[in-house]
Amino acid sequence: MIGVVLWRDETLTKAVIWCEDQGDLAFYANEGGAEFREFNPGDWVEFDLTISGNIRIAENLSVLIEQGSPDLADRLSAAEVCGPEAGAAEQSGGTVVPFPLRAAKKRGVSAPRQASQG
């Protein structure tokens, strides 16, 4: 699965990832004392997805593109604020924020599959 890191906390060794399938967010937690991988909000990552109860768990993360979508979390927050008012009788439409990889495919741009070196 491919996704974009929305939030990361180095102290807690946890992260939240927006997935390309537009499903529920995936959660990453550094378990078992493994080294906390270097990634930041906006990085495109590839990972294995498992389900635990009703929670999506990201494992074996590798960075595909560093800072591929650095403003994504802000754009998603703005879409929520600018969307239909809470409690509105009819909620038609709203703001759509396309997943960056899908937008790249529509433009005919290929996303690199190699982890960034540097």
MIZA-497439 format. One record per residue (C-alpha): x, y, z; residue in one letter. Coordinates in Angstrom, 2 decimals. Example, Ala and Ser with C-alpha at 12.3 -4.5 7.8 and 13.67 -1.06 7.14 Angstrom:
<x=12.30, y=-4.50, z=7.80, kolke=A>
<x=13.67, y=-1.06, z=7.14, kolke=S>
END
This chain:
<x=0.00, y=0.00, z=0.00, kolke=M>
<x=1.13, y=3.56, z=-0.61, kolke=I>
<x=0.23, y=6.51, z=1.58, kolke=G>
<x=1.22, y=9.94, z=2.80, kolke=V>
<x=2.35, y=10.59, z=6.36, kolke=V>
<x=-0.05, y=13.11, z=7.93, kolke=L>
<x=1.33, y=13.17, z=11.46, kolke=W>
<x=4.36, y=11.79, z=13.25, kolke=R>
<x=5.54, y=11.88, z=16.84, kolke=D>
<x=9.14, y=10.83, z=17.38, kolke=E>
<x=8.76, y=10.72, z=21.17, kolke=T>
<x=5.77, y=8.38, z=21.01, kolke=L>
<x=7.22, y=6.63, z=17.91, kolke=T>
<x=3.83, y=6.76, z=16.21, kolke=K>
<x=2.48, y=8.07, z=12.92, kolke=A>
<x=-0.81, y=8.44, z=11.03, kolke=V>
<x=-0.94, y=7.71, z=7.28, kolke=I>
<x=-3.53, y=8.64, z=4.63, kolke=W>
<x=-3.85, y=5.63, z=2.31, kolke=C>
<x=-4.13, y=5.65, z=-1.47, kolke=E>
<x=-7.34, y=3.58, z=-1.36, kolke=D>
<x=-9.09, y=6.45, z=0.47, kolke=Q>
<x=-10.10, y=4.02, z=3.23, kolke=G>
<x=-9.57, y=4.55, z=6.93, kolke=D>
<x=-6.30, y=6.06, z=8.05, kolke=L>
<x=-3.47, y=3.66, z=8.89, kolke=A>
<x=-1.60, y=3.86, z=12.17, kolke=F>
<x=2.08, y=3.14, z=12.62, kolke=Y>
<x=3.59, y=2.36, z=16.00, kolke=A>
<x=7.19, y=1.34, z=16.52, kolke=N>
<x=6.83, y=-1.97, z=18.32, kolke=E>
<x=9.50, y=-4.20, z=19.76, kolke=G>
<x=12.22, y=-1.56, z=20.11, kolke=G>
<x=13.02, y=-1.41, z=16.40, kolke=A>
<x=14.68, y=1.76, z=15.11, kolke=E>
<x=12.14, y=4.51, z=14.44, kolke=F>
<x=12.33, y=5.09, z=10.71, kolke=R>
<x=13.14, y=8.57, z=9.44, kolke=E>
<x=10.03, y=9.96, z=7.79, kolke=F>
<x=8.10, y=13.19, z=8.18, kolke=N>
<x=4.64, y=14.57, z=7.44, kolke=P>
<x=4.26, y=14.90, z=3.67, kolke=G>
<x=6.51, y=11.92, z=2.83, kolke=D>
<x=5.07, y=9.31, z=0.50, kolke=W>
<x=5.58, y=5.87, z=2.03, kolke=V>
<x=5.06, y=2.29, z=1.00, kolke=E>
<x=4.03, y=-0.18, z=3.68, kolke=F>
<x=2.37, y=-3.47, z=4.51, kolke=D>
<x=-1.18, y=-3.06, z=5.77, kolke=L>
<x=-2.74, y=-5.35, z=8.36, kolke=T>
<x=-6.07, y=-5.11, z=10.14, kolke=I>
<x=-6.33, y=-5.47, z=13.92, kolke=S>
<x=-9.96, y=-5.39, z=14.98, kolke=G>
<x=-11.23, y=-2.37, z=13.05, kolke=N>
<x=-7.88, y=-0.53, z=12.99, kolke=I>
<x=-5.55, y=-0.41, z=9.99, kolke=R>
<x=-1.93, y=-0.96, z=11.00, kolke=I>
<x=1.02, y=0.11, z=8.82, kolke=A>
<x=4.17, y=-2.00, z=9.07, kolke=E>
<x=7.52, y=-2.16, z=7.28, kolke=N>
<x=7.47, y=1.47, z=6.10, kolke=L>
<x=9.85, y=2.69, z=3.42, kolke=S>
<x=9.99, y=6.25, z=2.10, kolke=V>
<x=9.25, y=6.59, z=-1.62, kolke=L>
<x=9.39, y=10.38, z=-1.93, kolke=I>
<x=10.53, y=12.76, z=0.78, kolke=E>
<x=8.16, y=15.72, z=1.12, kolke=Q>
<x=6.07, y=14.57, z=-1.85, kolke=G>
<x=2.99, y=16.29, z=-0.38, kolke=S>
<x=4.21, y=18.61, z=2.38, kolke=P>
<x=0.94, y=20.57, z=2.58, kolke=D>
<x=-1.47, y=17.62, z=2.52, kolke=L>
<x=-2.43, y=17.71, z=6.22, kolke=A>
<x=-3.15, y=21.45, z=5.93, kolke=D>
<x=-5.19, y=20.91, z=2.76, kolke=R>
<x=-7.25, y=18.20, z=4.44, kolke=L>
<x=-7.85, y=20.44, z=7.47, kolke=S>
<x=-8.90, y=23.30, z=5.19, kolke=A>
<x=-11.25, y=20.98, z=3.29, kolke=A>
<x=-12.95, y=20.07, z=6.57, kolke=E>
<x=-13.30, y=23.72, z=7.58, kolke=V>
<x=-14.55, y=24.79, z=4.15, kolke=C>
<x=-16.90, y=21.81, z=3.71, kolke=G>
<x=-20.63, y=21.81, z=4.41, kolke=P>
<x=-21.62, y=23.17, z=7.80, kolke=E>
<x=-22.05, y=20.59, z=10.53, kolke=A>
<x=-25.70, y=19.78, z=11.08, kolke=G>
<x=-26.82, y=21.02, z=7.68, kolke=A>
<x=-30.03, y=19.38, z=6.51, kolke=A>
<x=-28.54, y=18.39, z=3.17, kolke=E>
<x=-24.88, y=17.60, z=2.70, kolke=Q>
<x=-24.36, y=17.53, z=-1.03, kolke=S>
<x=-20.82, y=17.78, z=-2.26, kolke=G>
<x=-18.03, y=19.22, z=-0.18, kolke=G>
<x=-14.40, y=19.72, z=-0.90, kolke=T>
<x=-12.53, y=16.83, z=-2.48, kolke=V>
<x=-8.81, y=16.55, z=-1.86, kolke=V>
<x=-7.41, y=14.02, z=-4.35, kolke=P>
<x=-4.81, y=11.53, z=-3.21, kolke=F>
<x=-1.48, y=12.85, z=-4.60, kolke=P>
<x=-0.58, y=9.63, z=-6.42, kolke=L>
<x=-3.91, y=9.51, z=-8.25, kolke=R>
<x=-3.52, y=13.16, z=-9.26, kolke=A>
<x=-0.03, y=12.39, z=-10.59, kolke=A>
<x=-1.40, y=9.50, z=-12.65, kolke=K>
<x=-4.11, y=11.75, z=-14.17, kolke=K>
<x=-1.41, y=14.22, z=-15.23, kolke=R>
<x=0.59, y=11.37, z=-16.78, kolke=G>
<x=3.43, y=11.76, z=-14.29, kolke=V>
<x=4.91, y=8.62, z=-12.85, kolke=S>
<x=5.73, y=8.52, z=-9.15, kolke=A>
<x=9.14, y=7.11, z=-8.31, kolke=P>
<x=9.17, y=3.75, z=-6.61, kolke=R>
<x=12.67, y=4.02, z=-5.15, kolke=Q>
<x=13.37, y=5.19, z=-1.64, kolke=A>
<x=15.07, y=8.57, z=-1.52, kolke=S>
<x=18.77, y=8.52, z=-0.83, kolke=Q>
<x=20.31, y=11.39, z=1.03, kolke=G>
END
